[in-house]
Amino acid sequence: MTDSSVPPGGHRSGRGPRRKDDRKRRSGPPRGRQGPARPPSGDPAREAALDTLRAVREDAAYANLVLPSLLRERRISGRDAALATDLAYGACRAQGLLDAVLAACCDRPLDSLDGVVLDSLRLGAQQLLRTRIPPHAAVSAVVELVRSRAGSRPTGFVNAVLRRVGEHTEPEWVDRLAPPDALGRLALAHAHPRWVAEVFARALGSEDELGAALAADDARPAVHLAARPGEISAEELAAITGGEESPYSPYGVLLTEGGDPGDLPPIREGLAVVQDEGSQLVALVAARAPVTGEDTRWLDLCAGPGGKAVMLGALAAIEGATLDAVDRAPHRARLVEQATEGLPVRVHTGDAREIALPEERYDRVLVDAPCTGLGALRRRPEARWRRQPGDVEELAELQRSLLHAALARTRSGGVVTYATCSPHPDETTAVVAAVAAETGAEVLDTPALLPEVPDAEAVSRVELRSAPSPAGGPGVQLWPHRHGTDAMYAAVLRAP
């Protein structure tokens, strides 16, 4: 899922045994800190990018949390902030491709390199292959970074490796290094692990759209805002922010200019939140799904950090309903409380499967389940290299148990919306099919709830044929290359 997923764990790609000289040369954050408070330098953008790469490699940090903190701490803005963002996120996103090229240009294994050297080589390769920065400027800047961090000794090696990298363009390196099969080539060309490309092809039903899907997933995503229902319209929000109204969500706005969206007055005043349009559509599905009888008791079982809870809470206020929001982590529950202040939302901390709640049964329930996050890889640059195929089985078991718990808390005739920010069939259609078969719940025609999205049904029906689904309607599967959203999935079940 997008705004309430558990942090990705597991493999730390590119991290080999740390050598003694690496420990001695460590610069940047001690473990547990997001970023070092380094003094200003003549190259603040690359300094911030390099420190972000180091935190990701050493501390399993998240680039989209580390870098903004560094930019604020060091008062980096404007063009320098934009450059730091492009370099740090780009190098994290393309790590597998960059490492393949660097391995071809090095006379020693990458995991034997000093950490500063490895991070600097990735930063340099990103500039040489995936930006318009002149090669001589890119190499020179990285060599100076290495000199300032690790001394003069490794600068000759870094200079030689980066000059080899710059002898060919990115497409030329792909031609030299790609596997012979089409899927493997696409995976390397668009900087995805092969297994993720295989998952995308399976979810799409064929490899026909795979190149477009991977390319969209490899691109830097746009920033979407969600207007708070009842407080401000999308038209008004677009006028204030200079953005454009989103094509599908009636509350969505697409920002067309850079900068920190947190500085926008509507965000500071609580009139809007930063939220991908796909997440907005999931919240709309949860609010629109038809129930029989009373419709005043709503429940968000995996609410942190609160993006969908804000949307549901605002819609509940309009409909005269109350929303109970649950999250297991206390700090995430506090974020939900802050985000939903002033709305008819009661926040609870505990395990969604066991916690005692004010109502025994609810009219509508949202389960935005923890997942691999494969649908939001473009927003989490390093995640694609951390996730492993083995993560799916454990998460799918959790997802099934959460969906069972949601149905148990739903009255007869009420509805449960199951959602994940993943297109993996084992986390989407397979979960819904299994739980529906075990409980007798009816799978509703979810695409009918989103008439704004013309091709959601066609995509989801392709998936449905590949899963042992019970009779009933399909779910909705969104895609970056089709809809410009994260690859969100949603399906609605009517409680038996």
C-alpha positions as CSV (number, residue, x, y, z in Angstrom):
1,M,0.0,0.0,0.0
2,T,1.0,3.6,-0.4
3,D,0.5,5.6,2.8
4,S,0.3,2.9,5.4
5,S,2.8,0.2,4.4
6,V,5.3,-1.3,6.8
7,P,8.9,-0.2,6.0
8,P,10.6,-2.5,3.5
9,G,13.2,-4.7,5.0
10,G,15.5,-7.5,4.1
11,H,18.4,-7.4,1.7
12,R,20.6,-4.3,1.6
13,S,21.8,-4.3,-1.9
14,G,25.4,-3.3,-2.5
15,R,26.4,-3.7,1.1
16,G,29.3,-6.1,1.5
17,P,31.6,-6.8,4.5
18,R,32.7,-3.5,5.9
19,R,36.5,-3.1,6.0
20,K,38.4,-1.6,8.8
21,D,39.4,1.4,6.8
22,D,35.7,2.0,5.9
23,R,34.9,2.2,9.6
24,K,37.8,4.7,10.2
25,R,36.7,6.9,7.3
26,R,33.1,7.0,8.1
27,S,31.7,10.4,7.7
28,G,28.1,11.3,8.0
29,P,25.4,10.1,10.4
30,P,26.1,7.8,13.3
31,R,23.7,4.8,13.3
32,G,20.2,5.8,14.0
33,R,20.5,9.4,12.7
34,Q,19.1,10.5,9.4
35,G,21.9,12.7,8.3
36,P,25.2,14.3,9.3
37,A,25.5,18.0,10.1
38,R,28.4,18.7,7.8
39,P,29.7,22.2,7.3
40,P,28.8,24.1,4.1
41,S,30.9,23.2,1.1
42,G,31.5,24.4,-2.4
43,D,29.3,21.5,-3.7
44,P,26.3,21.3,-1.3
45,A,24.1,19.3,-3.8
46,R,26.6,16.5,-4.3
47,E,27.5,16.5,-0.6
48,A,23.9,16.0,0.3
49,A,23.4,13.3,-2.4
50,L,26.4,11.4,-1.2
51,D,25.4,11.5,2.4
52,T,22.0,10.2,1.4
53,L,23.5,7.3,-0.5
54,R,25.7,6.5,2.5
55,A,22.7,6.5,4.9
56,V,20.8,4.2,2.6
57,R,23.7,1.8,2.2
58,E,24.9,1.7,5.8
59,D,21.8,2.3,7.9
60,A,19.1,0.9,5.6
61,A,17.6,4.4,5.7
62,Y,15.0,5.7,3.3
63,A,16.2,8.2,0.8
64,N,12.9,10.1,0.7
65,L,13.2,10.7,4.5
66,V,16.9,11.4,4.7
67,L,17.4,13.8,1.8
68,P,14.6,16.3,2.7
69,S,15.9,16.4,6.3
70,L,19.4,17.2,5.0
71,L,18.2,19.9,2.6
72,R,16.3,21.6,5.5
73,E,19.2,21.2,7.9
74,R,21.8,22.6,5.5
75,R,19.4,25.2,4.1
76,I,19.9,23.9,0.5
77,S,17.2,25.2,-1.9
78,G,16.6,26.1,-5.5
79,R,18.8,24.6,-8.1
80,D,21.1,22.9,-5.6
81,A,18.1,21.1,-3.9
82,A,16.8,20.0,-7.3
83,L,20.2,18.7,-8.3
84,A,20.6,16.8,-5.0
85,T,17.2,15.3,-5.4
86,D,17.9,14.1,-9.0
87,L,21.3,12.6,-8.1
88,A,20.3,10.9,-4.8
89,Y,17.0,9.5,-5.9
90,G,18.3,8.7,-9.3
91,A,21.3,6.8,-8.0
92,C,19.1,4.8,-5.6
93,R,16.5,4.0,-8.2
94,A,19.1,2.9,-10.8
95,Q,21.4,1.1,-8.4
96,G,21.2,-2.3,-10.1
97,L,22.0,-0.9,-13.5
98,L,24.7,1.4,-12.2
99,D,26.4,-1.5,-10.3
100,A,26.3,-3.7,-13.5
101,V,28.2,-1.0,-15.4
102,L,30.6,-0.3,-12.6
103,A,31.4,-4.0,-12.2
104,A,32.3,-4.1,-15.9
105,C,34.7,-1.1,-15.3
106,C,36.3,-2.3,-12.1
107,D,39.1,-4.7,-11.6
108,R,37.8,-5.8,-8.2
109,P,34.4,-6.8,-6.7
110,L,32.2,-3.9,-5.8
111,D,31.5,-5.3,-2.3
112,S,35.2,-5.1,-1.6
113,L,35.4,-1.3,-2.1
114,D,35.5,1.3,0.6
115,G,32.0,2.5,1.3
116,V,32.7,6.1,0.4
117,V,34.3,5.0,-2.9
118,L,31.3,2.8,-3.8
119,D,28.8,5.6,-3.0
120,S,30.9,8.1,-5.0
121,L,31.1,5.7,-8.0
122,R,27.4,5.3,-8.0
123,L,26.9,9.0,-7.8
124,G,29.3,9.5,-10.7
125,A,27.8,6.8,-12.9
126,Q,24.4,8.3,-12.3
127,Q,25.6,11.7,-13.6
128,L,27.5,10.2,-16.6
129,L,24.7,7.9,-17.8
130,R,21.4,9.5,-16.7
131,T,21.9,13.3,-16.6
132,R,23.0,16.0,-19.0
133,I,25.9,17.1,-16.8
134,P,29.1,17.3,-18.9
135,P,31.3,14.2,-18.3
136,H,34.4,16.2,-17.3
137,A,32.4,18.1,-14.8
138,A,30.8,15.0,-13.3
139,V,34.1,13.1,-13.0
140,S,36.0,16.1,-11.6
141,A,33.3,16.8,-9.0
142,V,33.1,13.2,-7.8
143,V,36.9,12.9,-7.5
144,E,37.0,16.0,-5.4
145,L,34.2,14.6,-3.1
146,V,36.3,11.4,-2.7
147,R,39.4,13.5,-1.9
148,S,37.5,15.4,0.8
149,R,36.0,12.3,2.3
150,A,38.7,9.6,1.9
151,G,41.9,11.4,1.1
152,S,43.9,11.4,-2.1
153,R,44.7,7.7,-2.3
154,P,41.5,6.4,-4.0
155,T,41.1,9.4,-6.3
156,G,43.1,7.8,-9.1
157,F,41.0,4.7,-9.0
158,V,37.7,6.6,-9.0
159,N,38.9,8.8,-11.8
160,A,39.9,5.8,-14.0
161,V,36.6,3.8,-13.3
162,L,34.4,6.8,-14.1
163,R,36.3,7.5,-17.3
164,R,35.6,3.9,-18.4
165,V,32.0,4.4,-17.5
166,G,31.8,7.5,-19.6
167,E,33.2,5.7,-22.7
168,H,29.7,4.5,-23.5
169,T,26.1,5.8,-23.2
170,E,23.5,4.1,-21.1
171,P,21.9,2.4,-24.2
172,E,25.3,1.2,-25.3
173,W,26.0,-0.3,-21.9
174,V,22.6,-2.0,-21.9
175,D,23.5,-3.5,-25.3
176,R,26.7,-4.8,-23.8
177,L,25.4,-6.1,-20.5
178,A,21.8,-7.1,-20.9
179,P,20.7,-10.8,-20.8
180,P,19.7,-12.2,-24.2
181,D,16.0,-12.6,-23.4
182,A,13.5,-9.7,-23.8
183,L,12.3,-9.6,-20.2
184,G,15.9,-9.6,-18.8
185,R,16.9,-6.8,-21.2
186,L,13.9,-4.7,-20.2
187,A,14.6,-5.2,-16.5
188,L,18.2,-4.0,-16.9
189,A,17.4,-1.1,-19.2
190,H,14.7,0.2,-16.8
191,A,16.7,-0.6,-13.6
192,H,14.5,-3.2,-12.0
193,P,15.4,-6.5,-10.5
194,R,14.4,-9.3,-12.8
195,W,11.9,-10.8,-10.4
196,V,10.0,-7.5,-10.2
197,A,9.8,-7.4,-14.0
198,E,8.4,-10.9,-13.9
199,V,5.8,-9.9,-11.4
200,F,4.7,-6.9,-13.5
201,A,4.4,-9.1,-16.6
202,R,2.3,-11.6,-14.7
203,A,0.0,-8.9,-13.4
204,L,-0.4,-7.3,-16.8
205,G,-1.2,-10.7,-18.3
206,S,1.6,-10.5,-20.9
207,E,4.9,-8.8,-21.7
208,D,3.2,-6.5,-24.3
209,E,3.0,-3.5,-21.9
210,L,6.0,-4.5,-19.8
211,G,8.4,-2.0,-21.3
212,A,5.9,0.9,-20.8
213,A,5.2,-0.2,-17.2
214,L,8.9,-0.4,-16.3
215,A,9.7,2.9,-18.0
216,A,6.9,4.7,-16.1
217,D,8.1,3.1,-12.9
218,D,11.7,4.3,-13.5
219,A,10.6,7.9,-14.1
220,R,10.5,10.5,-11.4
221,P,6.9,10.8,-10.2
222,A,4.8,13.9,-10.2
223,V,3.5,15.3,-6.9
224,H,-0.3,14.9,-6.3
225,L,-2.3,16.8,-3.8
226,A,-5.7,15.9,-2.4
227,A,-8.2,18.6,-1.5
228,R,-10.0,18.0,1.8
229,P,-13.6,17.3,0.9
230,G,-15.9,20.0,2.4
231,E,-13.1,22.4,2.9
232,I,-11.8,23.3,-0.6
233,S,-12.5,22.1,-4.1
234,A,-9.9,20.8,-6.5
235,E,-10.5,23.8,-8.8
236,E,-9.7,26.2,-5.9
237,L,-6.7,24.1,-4.8
238,A,-5.3,24.1,-8.4
239,A,-5.8,27.9,-8.6
240,I,-4.0,28.5,-5.4
241,T,-1.1,26.2,-6.0
242,G,-0.7,26.8,-9.8
243,G,-1.3,23.1,-10.4
244,E,-3.7,21.2,-12.6
245,E,-6.8,19.2,-11.7
246,S,-6.2,15.5,-11.8
247,P,-7.8,13.5,-14.6
248,Y,-9.7,11.0,-12.3
249,S,-10.0,12.0,-8.7
250,P,-12.5,14.8,-8.1
251,Y,-10.3,16.0,-5.2
252,G,-6.9,15.6,-6.9
253,V,-4.4,18.3,-8.1
254,L,-1.2,17.6,-10.0
255,L,1.6,20.0,-9.2
256,T,3.4,21.3,-12.3
257,E,6.2,23.2,-10.6
258,G,9.0,22.0,-8.2
259,G,9.6,23.0,-4.7
260,D,8.6,21.6,-1.3
261,P,4.8,21.0,-1.3
262,G,4.9,21.3,2.5
263,D,5.5,25.1,2.0
264,L,2.2,25.6,0.2
265,P,-0.4,27.5,2.3
266,P,-3.2,24.9,1.7
267,I,-0.9,22.1,3.1
268,R,0.2,24.2,6.1
269,E,-3.5,25.1,6.8
270,G,-4.7,21.5,6.6
271,L,-6.9,22.2,3.6
272,A,-5.0,19.6,1.5
273,V,-2.5,16.8,1.8
274,V,0.1,15.3,-0.4
275,Q,-1.4,12.1,-1.7
276,D,-1.0,10.1,-4.9
277,E,-4.1,10.1,-7.0
278,G,-4.3,6.3,-6.8
279,S,-4.6,6.4,-3.0
280,Q,-7.4,9.0,-3.4
281,L,-9.2,6.7,-5.8
282,V,-9.0,3.8,-3.2
283,A,-10.5,6.0,-0.6
284,L,-13.3,6.9,-3.0
285,V,-14.0,3.3,-3.6
286,A,-14.2,2.6,0.1
287,A,-16.7,5.5,0.5
288,R,-18.7,4.8,-2.6
289,A,-19.2,1.0,-2.2
290,P,-23.0,0.4,-1.8
291,V,-24.2,-0.8,1.6
292,T,-27.7,-2.0,2.6
293,G,-29.3,-0.2,5.5
294,E,-27.5,2.1,8.0
295,D,-24.3,3.8,6.9
296,T,-22.9,5.7,9.9
297,R,-20.1,3.5,11.3
298,W,-16.9,3.5,9.3
299,L,-13.6,1.8,10.1
300,D,-10.0,2.2,8.7
301,L,-8.1,-0.8,10.0
302,C,-4.5,0.1,8.8
303,A,-4.7,3.9,9.0
304,G,-1.2,5.2,9.5
305,P,0.1,7.7,8.6
306,G,-3.4,9.0,7.8
307,G,-3.7,10.0,4.1
308,K,-6.7,7.9,3.4
309,A,-8.1,8.5,6.9
310,V,-8.2,12.2,6.1
311,M,-10.2,11.6,2.9
312,L,-12.6,9.1,4.6
313,G,-13.0,11.3,7.7
314,A,-13.9,14.3,5.6
315,L,-16.4,12.3,3.5
316,A,-17.8,10.8,6.7
317,A,-18.4,14.3,8.1
318,I,-20.3,15.1,5.0
319,E,-22.4,11.9,5.3
320,G,-23.0,12.2,9.0
321,A,-20.8,9.2,9.8
322,T,-18.0,8.5,12.3
323,L,-14.7,6.9,11.4
324,D,-12.6,4.8,13.7
325,A,-9.0,4.6,12.6
326,V,-6.5,1.9,13.8
327,D,-2.8,1.6,13.6
328,R,-0.5,-0.8,15.4
329,A,2.4,1.6,15.7
330,P,2.0,4.4,18.3
331,H,3.9,7.0,16.3
332,R,1.8,6.3,13.2
333,A,-1.3,6.5,15.2
334,R,-0.2,10.0,16.4
335,L,0.3,11.0,12.8
336,V,-3.3,9.9,12.1
337,E,-4.5,12.0,15.0
338,Q,-2.6,15.1,13.7
339,A,-3.8,14.6,10.1
340,T,-7.5,14.1,11.0
341,E,-7.8,16.9,13.6
342,G,-11.2,18.5,13.4
343,L,-12.8,15.5,11.7
344,P,-15.2,12.9,13.2
345,V,-12.3,10.4,13.6
346,R,-11.4,8.4,16.7
347,V,-7.9,7.0,16.6
348,H,-6.9,3.7,18.3
349,T,-3.5,2.0,18.7
350,G,-3.3,-1.7,18.5
351,D,-3.3,-4.8,16.3
352,A,-6.2,-4.5,13.9
353,R,-7.0,-8.2,14.3
354,E,-7.4,-8.1,18.1
355,I,-8.1,-4.5,19.3
356,A,-11.3,-3.7,21.1
357,L,-13.2,-1.0,19.3
358,P,-16.3,1.2,20.2
359,E,-18.5,-0.6,17.7
360,E,-19.0,-4.4,17.5
361,R,-19.9,-4.2,13.8
362,Y,-19.3,-1.6,11.1
363,D,-21.1,-0.6,8.0
364,R,-18.0,0.0,5.8
365,V,-14.3,-1.0,6.4
366,L,-11.1,-0.2,4.7
367,V,-8.1,-2.6,4.9
368,D,-5.2,-0.8,3.3
369,A,-2.9,-3.7,4.0
370,P,0.8,-3.8,4.6
371,C,2.4,-5.0,1.4
372,T,5.7,-5.2,-0.6
373,G,5.1,-1.7,-2.0
374,L,5.9,-2.8,-5.5
375,G,3.3,-0.4,-6.8
376,A,5.1,2.6,-5.3
377,L,8.7,1.9,-6.3
378,R,9.0,5.2,-8.1
379,R,8.4,7.0,-4.9
380,R,10.7,4.9,-2.8
381,P,13.9,4.9,-4.8
382,E,15.9,2.2,-2.9
383,A,13.0,-0.2,-2.2
384,R,13.2,-2.2,-5.4
385,W,16.7,-3.4,-4.4
386,R,15.7,-4.3,-0.9
387,R,12.6,-6.3,-1.4
388,Q,13.0,-10.0,-2.2
389,P,10.6,-12.6,-3.6
390,G,10.5,-14.3,-0.2
391,D,8.9,-11.3,1.3
392,V,5.6,-11.9,-0.5
393,E,4.5,-15.1,1.2
394,E,4.8,-13.7,4.7
395,L,3.0,-10.5,3.7
396,A,0.2,-12.4,1.9
397,E,-0.5,-14.4,5.1
398,L,-0.8,-11.1,7.0
399,Q,-3.0,-9.7,4.3
400,R,-5.4,-12.6,4.4
401,S,-5.6,-12.5,8.2
402,L,-6.4,-8.7,8.1
403,L,-9.1,-9.2,5.5
404,H,-10.6,-12.0,7.6
405,A,-10.6,-9.7,10.6
406,A,-12.2,-6.9,8.6
407,L,-15.1,-9.1,7.4
408,A,-15.6,-10.3,11.0
409,R,-16.0,-6.7,12.1
410,T,-18.5,-5.9,9.3
411,R,-22.2,-6.3,9.7
412,S,-24.2,-8.4,7.2
413,G,-24.8,-6.2,4.1
414,G,-21.8,-4.0,4.9
415,V,-18.8,-3.7,2.7
416,V,-15.0,-4.2,3.1
417,T,-12.6,-2.5,0.7
418,Y,-9.3,-4.4,0.4
419,A,-6.3,-2.4,-1.0
420,T,-2.6,-2.7,-1.5
421,C,0.0,-0.6,-3.2
422,S,1.2,-3.6,-5.1
423,P,0.3,-5.2,-8.4
424,H,1.6,-8.6,-7.3
425,P,-1.2,-11.1,-7.9
426,D,-0.3,-13.0,-4.7
427,E,-1.0,-9.8,-2.8
428,T,-4.1,-8.8,-4.8
429,T,-6.4,-11.2,-6.6
430,A,-5.2,-14.3,-4.9
431,V,-5.8,-12.8,-1.4
432,V,-9.3,-11.6,-2.3
433,A,-10.1,-14.9,-4.0
434,A,-9.0,-17.0,-1.1
435,V,-10.8,-15.0,1.6
436,A,-14.0,-14.8,-0.5
437,A,-14.0,-18.6,-0.9
438,E,-13.4,-19.2,2.8
439,T,-16.0,-16.8,4.0
440,G,-18.6,-16.7,1.3
441,A,-18.2,-12.9,0.9
442,E,-19.4,-11.5,-2.5
443,V,-16.8,-9.7,-4.6
444,L,-18.5,-6.7,-6.0
445,D,-17.8,-5.0,-9.4
446,T,-15.3,-2.6,-8.1
447,P,-14.5,-0.8,-11.5
448,A,-18.1,0.3,-11.6
449,L,-17.4,2.4,-8.6
450,L,-14.8,4.4,-10.6
451,P,-16.5,5.5,-13.8
452,E,-13.8,8.3,-14.0
453,V,-11.2,5.6,-14.8
454,P,-12.2,4.2,-18.2
455,D,-9.7,1.3,-18.5
456,A,-9.5,0.1,-14.9
457,E,-11.9,-2.8,-15.6
458,A,-10.0,-4.1,-18.6
459,V,-6.7,-4.4,-16.7
460,S,-8.3,-6.0,-13.6
461,R,-10.2,-8.5,-15.7
462,V,-6.9,-9.7,-17.2
463,E,-5.7,-10.4,-13.7
464,L,-8.9,-12.0,-12.6
465,R,-8.5,-14.7,-15.2
466,S,-5.1,-15.7,-13.8
467,A,-6.4,-16.2,-10.2
468,P,-8.8,-18.8,-8.8
469,S,-11.4,-16.2,-8.1
470,P,-14.9,-16.9,-7.0
471,A,-17.9,-15.6,-9.0
472,G,-18.3,-11.9,-8.8
473,G,-16.8,-8.7,-10.0
474,P,-13.1,-7.9,-10.5
475,G,-11.0,-5.5,-8.6
476,V,-9.3,-2.3,-9.8
477,Q,-5.7,-2.3,-10.8
478,L,-4.1,1.0,-11.5
479,W,-0.8,1.5,-13.2
480,P,1.7,4.3,-13.6
481,H,2.0,3.9,-17.4
482,R,-1.8,3.8,-17.8
483,H,-3.1,6.2,-15.2
484,G,-0.1,8.2,-13.9
485,T,-0.8,6.8,-10.4
486,D,1.0,4.4,-8.2
487,A,0.1,0.8,-9.0
488,M,-2.8,0.6,-6.5
489,Y,-5.1,-2.4,-6.2
490,A,-8.6,-2.3,-4.7
491,A,-11.5,-4.8,-4.4
492,V,-14.8,-4.6,-2.5
493,L,-16.3,-7.5,-0.7
494,R,-19.8,-7.6,0.7
495,A,-19.9,-9.2,4.1
496,P,-22.0,-12.5,4.2
